[in-house]
Amino acid sequence: MDDDERQYWFDIMPSMKDEQVDRLYSILDTEKKKLEKLEKKYQTEIKDLNEKHLIEWQEFQMKDSKKKIKDEESKDKKEDAEDVLDMLKDL
């Protein structure tokens, strides 16, 4: 409901009968509760999605870190082997 529509309802309320005003309040209250329920539902879904993506991101980072560590270790092993060969050549 935009501001103009809201103002319209406020303007006509004095001309409405009590039953109509009560009915209007009932409708507005029902709509408010439905909106709150939807908001709560979607907040829960958003939270669940965020947690899922956080876990996926952490798994990705862990795999990437493991790969970097493995690459560095293999590089170090290769350098160590070359150093040993160089030392043997010097003997």
ChimeraX attribute file (.defattr): number of C-alpha atoms within 10 A of each C-alpha:
attribute: neighborCount
match mode: 1-to-1
recipient: residues
	/A:1	6
	/A:2	6
	/A:3	7
	/A:4	9
	/A:5	10
	/A:6	10
	/A:7	12
	/A:8	10
	/A:9	12
	/A:10	11
	/A:11	11
	/A:12	10
	/A:13	14
	/A:14	10
	/A:15	10
	/A:16	13
	/A:17	10
	/A:18	11
	/A:19	9
	/A:20	12
	/A:21	15
	/A:22	12
	/A:23	12
	/A:24	15
	/A:25	12
	/A:26	12
	/A:27	12
	/A:28	12
	/A:29	12
	/A:30	12
	/A:31	12
	/A:32	12
	/A:33	12
	/A:34	12
	/A:35	12
	/A:36	12
	/A:37	12
	/A:38	12
	/A:39	12
	/A:40	12
	/A:41	12
	/A:42	12
	/A:43	12
	/A:44	12
	/A:45	12
	/A:46	12
	/A:47	12
	/A:48	12
	/A:49	12
	/A:50	12
	/A:51	12
	/A:52	12
	/A:53	12
	/A:54	12
	/A:55	12
	/A:56	12
	/A:57	12
	/A:58	12
	/A:59	12
	/A:60	12
	/A:61	12
	/A:62	12
	/A:63	12
	/A:64	12
	/A:65	12
	/A:66	12
	/A:67	12
	/A:68	12
	/A:69	12
	/A:70	12
	/A:71	12
	/A:72	12
	/A:73	12
	/A:74	12
	/A:75	12
	/A:76	12
	/A:77	12
	/A:78	12
	/A:79	12
	/A:80	12
	/A:81	12
	/A:82	12
	/A:83	12
	/A:84	12
	/A:85	11
	/A:86	11
	/A:87	10
	/A:88	9
	/A:89	8
	/A:90	7
	/A:91	5
